[in-house]
Amino acid sequence: MSSRDRPSRDARSRSPGGYRNRDRRQPDFARTRDNGYASRDRPRPTGDEHQFDRAGGGSRDRRYTEDDRREERSRDRRRYDEANGRDDSQPPERAKSPPKPNFANSGLLAAESNTVRVTSEQASKAGTPDVTGVVLKYHEPPEARKPAKNWRLYVFKGKEQVELIQIHKQSAYLVGRDRIVSDIPIAHPSASKQHAVIQYRQITEKNEFGDTKTMIKPFIIDLDSTNGTFVNGTEIPASRYYELKQSDVIKFGESTREYVLLHEESA
């Protein structure tokens, strides 16, 4: 076949039998190209099947959760402790923080403020020349006040009045056998050196209508004496304030002297 009889390339492309003839394609070539996207009607795998396929045969059929992360950290911590020779059964010791400053009272300042300095003249009068200072067992409370009424103690020995003591010039009166510090000295041997204190305190009370009223009342407190303090024949508790009222009878230790509490308006 000569070159003259041979069809040209363009003629072949346009010929009915050429590969560019759309009518001569196979039926499979006539469908629309989906570019890799499945049809909406195509059934898709469920979540479990998808997870199963991604996990590779179901060997890992669950996701990596927060519990797995904590467990993995715990395993790493145990391996680290074993490698460093630490015992995991005992909690690690916390670093000790430096001690904080303590501004509380040491007691020395209070002891100094409650110490009564004794001069040689006072010591000789009391019969104790070797004493240079006496530590008080009692310290007045913040609510201590001088009384508004002129309270008095009428001292009786039996039926006879032997003394009258004014107790309205200061907020507290110390009763005891130690004449150096006692405001009301007691000579009876059963009394303690610092036996009790008569203390005036400012008290706020409410009446039945809810109105508040502030007043100053007398109290007595026993300083852990050996033989106790008695009000109207009854021993009062130690180291507690006991309210006194007009006409109360006070006795100290085993002394027979009676101290009757009255004020100038009582007569």
C-alpha positions in Angstrom: 0.0 0.0 0.0 1.5 3.2 -1.1 1.7 6.3 0.9 -0.8 8.0 -1.4 -3.4 5.4 -0.6 -2.7 5.5 3.2 -5.1 7.7 5.1 -3.7 10.7 6.9 -3.6 11.0 10.8 -6.4 13.6 10.8 -8.5 11.4 8.6 -8.1 8.6 11.0 -9.1 10.7 13.9 -12.2 11.8 12.1 -13.1 8.4 10.6 -16.0 6.4 11.9 -13.6 3.8 13.2 -11.3 6.1 15.0 -10.7 6.0 18.8 -12.1 9.5 19.1 -15.5 8.5 17.8 -17.7 8.8 20.8 -20.3 6.5 19.2 -17.9 3.6 19.0 -17.0 3.6 22.8 -17.8 0.7 25.0 -20.9 0.9 27.3 -18.7 1.3 30.4 -17.3 4.6 29.1 -20.7 6.1 28.8 -21.3 6.5 32.6 -20.7 9.7 34.4 -17.3 10.0 36.1 -17.7 10.3 39.9 -14.1 11.4 40.6 -13.8 9.0 43.6 -17.0 10.1 45.4 -19.5 7.5 46.1 -23.2 7.9 45.3 -25.4 9.0 48.1 -27.4 5.9 47.7 -24.4 3.7 48.3 -24.5 2.0 51.7 -21.8 3.2 54.0 -20.2 1.4 56.9 -21.4 2.1 60.5 -19.2 3.6 63.2 -18.3 0.2 64.6 -17.4 -1.2 61.2 -15.4 1.9 60.5 -13.6 1.7 63.8 -13.1 -2.0 63.3 -11.5 -1.4 59.8 -9.3 1.4 61.1 -8.2 -0.7 64.1 -7.0 -3.5 61.8 -9.2 -6.5 62.6 -10.6 -5.4 66.0 -7.4 -5.7 68.0 -7.9 -2.1 69.3 -11.7 -1.6 69.4 -11.8 1.4 71.7 -10.5 4.9 71.7 -7.7 6.3 73.7 -9.5 7.8 76.7 -8.5 10.0 79.6 -8.4 6.8 81.8 -5.9 5.3 79.5 -3.8 8.5 79.7 -3.7 8.4 83.5 -2.9 4.7 83.5 0.0 5.2 81.1 1.3 8.0 83.3 1.0 5.8 86.4 3.0 3.1 84.7 5.7 5.6 83.6 5.9 6.9 87.2 6.3 3.4 88.6 9.0 2.5 86.1 10.8 5.8 87.0 10.5 5.1 90.7 11.8 1.5 90.3 14.7 2.8 88.2 15.7 5.4 90.9 15.2 3.0 93.8 12.2 4.8 95.3 9.5 3.0 97.4 6.1 3.8 96.0 4.3 2.4 99.1 5.3 5.5 101.2 4.3 9.0 100.1 7.2 11.3 99.2 8.3 13.6 101.9 7.3 17.2 101.4 9.9 19.9 101.6 9.8 21.5 105.1 8.8 25.2 104.9 10.9 27.6 107.0 9.4 28.3 110.4 7.1 31.3 110.4 7.6 34.1 112.9 5.6 33.7 116.1 4.3 37.0 117.5 2.4 35.4 120.4 3.2 36.5 123.9 5.9 34.5 125.5 4.5 35.1 129.0 7.5 37.1 130.1 5.8 40.4 129.4 2.6 39.4 131.2 4.6 38.2 134.2 6.5 41.5 134.3 3.3 43.5 134.2 1.8 41.3 136.9 4.8 41.5 139.2 4.7 43.9 142.1 8.1 45.3 143.0 8.6 45.3 146.8 10.7 47.9 148.5 12.8 47.1 151.6 10.4 49.1 153.7 7.4 47.2 152.5 9.1 43.9 152.9 10.2 44.7 156.5 6.6 45.7 157.4 5.3 42.5 155.9 7.8 40.5 157.8 9.5 39.1 154.6 12.7 41.2 154.1 14.2 38.7 151.5 11.3 39.3 149.1 12.1 41.6 146.1 9.0 40.9 143.9 5.6 39.2 144.0 3.9 37.8 140.9 0.2 38.5 140.8 -2.1 35.6 140.0 -4.8 37.8 138.7 -5.1 40.2 135.8 -8.1 42.4 135.2 -10.3 41.8 132.2 -11.0 44.5 129.5 -14.5 45.1 130.8 -13.2 46.2 134.2 -14.7 49.5 135.4 -14.9 51.5 138.5 -18.3 51.2 140.2 -21.0 53.9 139.9 -22.3 53.1 143.4 -20.4 53.4 146.7 -20.1 49.7 147.6 -19.0 48.7 151.1 -18.0 45.6 153.0 -19.4 45.4 156.6 -17.1 42.9 158.5 -18.7 41.0 161.3 -17.2 38.6 163.8 -20.1 36.8 165.3 -22.7 39.5 165.9 -20.3 42.3 166.3 -19.2 44.6 163.5 -15.5 44.9 163.6 -14.7 46.8 160.4 -16.1 48.8 157.5 -14.2 48.6 154.2 -14.9 51.0 151.3 -14.6 49.2 148.0 -15.7 51.8 145.4 -12.5 53.7 144.7 -11.0 51.2 142.2 -12.2 48.5 139.8 -10.7 45.5 141.6 -9.8 44.4 145.2 -7.4 41.5 145.9 -8.2 39.6 149.0 -5.5 37.4 150.6 -3.0 36.7 153.3 -0.1 38.4 151.5 -0.2 42.0 152.9 2.2 43.3 150.2 -0.2 42.9 147.3 -3.6 42.4 149.0 -6.1 45.2 149.1 -8.1 43.5 151.7 -5.7 41.5 153.9 -6.9 38.4 155.9 -4.9 37.2 158.8 -6.5 33.8 159.2 -4.0 30.9 158.3 -6.6 29.0 156.2 -6.6 31.9 153.7 -4.3 31.7 150.7 -1.8 34.5 150.0 -3.8 35.6 147.0 -7.2 34.1 147.8 -9.9 35.9 145.8 -10.7 39.2 143.9 -13.7 41.4 144.0 -14.0 42.7 140.4 -16.4 45.3 139.0 -17.3 44.6 135.3 -19.3 46.5 132.8 -22.2 44.2 131.6 -24.7 44.8 128.7 -28.1 43.2 129.3 -31.4 43.0 127.4 -34.8 43.4 129.0 -38.0 41.6 127.9 -38.7 44.2 125.3 -35.3 43.8 123.6 -33.8 47.0 124.9 -30.1 46.9 125.8 -28.8 48.4 129.0 -25.2 48.8 130.2 -24.4 48.6 133.9 -21.5 47.9 136.2 -21.9 45.0 138.5 -19.7 43.5 141.3 -18.3 40.0 140.9 -16.0 37.8 142.9 -13.6 35.2 141.6 -11.7 32.6 143.6 -8.0 32.3 142.6 -7.8 28.5 143.1 -7.5 29.0 146.9 -6.8 26.0 149.1 -9.9 26.3 151.3 -12.3 28.0 148.9 -14.5 31.1 148.9 -18.2 31.0 150.1 -21.1 33.2 149.2 -24.2 32.8 151.4 -22.8 29.5 152.8 -22.2 28.0 149.3 -18.7 27.5 147.9 -18.3 29.2 144.5 -16.4 27.5 141.6 -12.8 28.4 141.3 -11.4 30.6 138.5 -14.9 31.8 137.5 -16.7 35.0 138.0 -19.6 34.9 140.4 -22.0 37.8 140.5 -22.5 39.5 143.8 -25.8 41.1 144.9 -26.7 43.4 147.7 -26.7 41.9 151.2 -24.6 38.9 150.1 -22.5 37.4 152.9 -18.9 36.4 151.8 -16.5 34.1 153.8 -12.9 33.2 152.9 -11.5 29.8 153.9 -12.2 28.6 157.4 -12.3 32.1 158.8 -15.4 32.9 160.9 -15.5 36.6 159.7 -18.4 37.5 157.5 -18.2 40.2 154.9 -21.6 41.7 154.1 -21.9 43.6 150.7 -24.0 46.8 150.8 -23.9 50.2 149.2 -24.8 53.6 150.6 -28.3 53.5 149.1 -29.1 50.3 151.0 -29.9 52.1 154.3 
